[in-house]
Amino acid sequence: MNNRIVLQQKIHLDEQIVIEGPPLEALRFQGARCGKIVTVADREGREFRGRVVELTSRKGVLFFFDVFPSSTESSIDIILLQALPERERMELIIQKVTELGVSAIFPFKSSRSISLEEREAKQRKAHRWQTIAVKAVEQSRRARIPQVGTYRTFEEALALCDEEGLKILLWEKGGEPLKNVIRRSPPKKIYALVGPEGGFTDEEVERATATGFVPVKLGQRILRTETAAITLIGILQYELGDLS
């Protein structure tokens, strides 16, 4: 699903535009309501800030009051595959990596991670994951909402990475320095695999490397899984994307 609001026309400041069809669907996905401010792209790729001034079942009306000097979206496509952590750490990860510009987030079950069933038995929160991403997009003024995928197995997570791109796996035991890997051949698409608090098992690392993943490390210290995920995305954006 393309959750970015794109209008096939030129936008001018201080004007109202009626939207229908796919742009209206994308607007609704972003939790549209009268008074809500959204980021919209026009046919030339420029991005504007607009306020919803009218919304019915058939149309929306936006008033545009500001334009960005450059795109709010990253020049690289980052897909985060995150082993499910305990407590509210998944919610924190979704919020922060969305602000940092990831394209998609896929939680999965690894050998040492908690299962979704165990986590939800204590307090149901998984149903809010996509909403958390929507709110993080609002805060960071992004134009695109990352997809928060359904919880899946480790094998299913690996199977998602079937397109061309750099595949990296955070592994504190024997990974290559991250900067060496990403500077060899700067990619346009990255699959980032982050494990649970106890790390990946040797068997999981072997299975991942067999599908093309390169083990990397961020340094000599052992980071909590949420710290590792957020730090990794920040470094990738600084080195390859839009934070430099």
C-alpha angles and dihedrals in degrees: 000000000000104000094179116108106231123173120203092221140066117274124216127194119255093024136111123231129192114224129197139161120022095358089054091049090051090048091053091048088058090058097260121201135152110286094023116134118221139176114243132184124213130213091275093055096251116140125225138184113236136178122222105237098168134018130179135157090271106036148009130214120213129191114207118214108157141032129206117234089222139007119292090212125088122251090229130063111231122187114190118206106193128189106229110262127203129260116003097328094109090057090051092049093050092049097048100040089048089055088049092055111257118166098215142359123209120186117205143176117253128182093265101035130094117257122244089240091057092046096046091048088068097043130345111236108134091091088065097055097096091045089054089055091049092053092047089053090053091050094048095040093234121166096216131055114218117232114248102206128210120273112269145168124277091253091051090050091054091048090058090067096075100125129082116278144097114299116202131178123196107232122165095194103064113347125142116246107277094227091058093053099047095043095054094070115356107222131209093214129041132187108202117195115197123184135212129271092281094047129232122311119244088250092055091050090051092050092048095048089050087062094049104274118145116213111232136174133209096212142301098300124089110237130200111254094252091048090049094050095047093044092048094052091046092052093047091051092047094049100037111009138041108307099080 
